[in-house]
Amino acid sequence: MALDDAIKKILYMDELIRQESTGTARELATQLGISKRHVYNYLKVLRGTGKTIVFDKIKGSFIYEDTP
């Protein structure tokens, strides 16, 4: 996978997280055309930027957790 393709997918994942419409890791992987393992790797990249990302079971989506 080319670096620019990975960056585009991470940015799209960021957009979906902001919209709180990612679905489960498996659903997100299908949307992005990547493996579930890649989803977790990309989440790790986003968390490395200082963002707190959690899975909200009620919303059924990964979300950015508000920090005071």
PLY file of the C-alpha trace (Angstrom):
ply
format ascii 1.0
element vertex 68
property float x
property float y
property float z
element edge 67
property int vertex1
property int vertex2
end_header
0.00 0.00 0.00
1.40 3.36 -1.00
2.01 5.95 1.68
-0.36 8.47 0.08
-3.13 5.83 0.02
-2.57 5.11 3.72
-2.65 8.83 4.54
-5.92 9.27 2.64
-7.46 6.36 4.54
-6.30 7.75 7.89
-7.76 11.16 7.04
-11.04 9.55 5.97
-11.07 7.54 9.21
-10.54 10.80 11.14
-13.55 12.29 9.33
-15.73 9.28 10.16
-14.67 9.40 13.81
-15.55 13.10 13.97
-18.97 12.27 12.50
-19.26 9.36 14.95
-20.19 7.07 12.09
-17.42 4.48 11.89
-19.36 1.41 12.94
-17.38 -1.47 14.42
-13.74 -2.14 13.56
-14.87 -4.81 11.09
-17.38 -2.44 9.44
-14.78 0.32 9.28
-12.28 -2.07 7.71
-14.83 -2.94 5.03
-15.57 0.75 4.37
-11.88 1.54 3.98
-11.00 -1.62 2.07
-8.39 -2.67 4.64
-8.01 -5.39 7.25
-9.30 -5.08 10.78
-5.66 -5.13 11.95
-4.94 -2.06 9.79
-7.88 -0.28 11.44
-6.22 -0.74 14.82
-2.84 0.34 13.42
-4.41 3.51 11.99
-6.18 4.18 15.31
-2.77 3.92 16.96
-1.42 6.53 14.54
-4.30 8.90 15.34
-3.85 8.32 19.07
-0.18 9.17 18.61
-1.26 12.70 17.71
-2.63 13.12 21.24
-6.24 12.25 20.50
-8.21 9.97 22.79
-10.28 7.56 20.75
-12.72 5.12 22.32
-15.44 2.83 21.02
-18.87 3.99 22.17
-21.09 0.90 22.41
-24.28 2.96 22.48
-23.41 4.88 19.31
-21.75 1.86 17.75
-18.84 3.99 16.63
-15.33 5.05 17.48
-15.43 8.57 18.84
-13.04 11.23 20.05
-13.39 11.43 23.80
-13.72 14.97 25.07
-10.96 15.85 27.45
-11.22 18.90 29.72
0 1
1 2
2 3
3 4
4 5
5 6
6 7
7 8
8 9
9 10
10 11
11 12
12 13
13 14
14 15
15 16
16 17
17 18
18 19
19 20
20 21
21 22
22 23
23 24
24 25
25 26
26 27
27 28
28 29
29 30
30 31
31 32
32 33
33 34
34 35
35 36
36 37
37 38
38 39
39 40
40 41
41 42
42 43
43 44
44 45
45 46
46 47
47 48
48 49
49 50
50 51
51 52
52 53
53 54
54 55
55 56
56 57
57 58
58 59
59 60
60 61
61 62
62 63
63 64
64 65
65 66
66 67
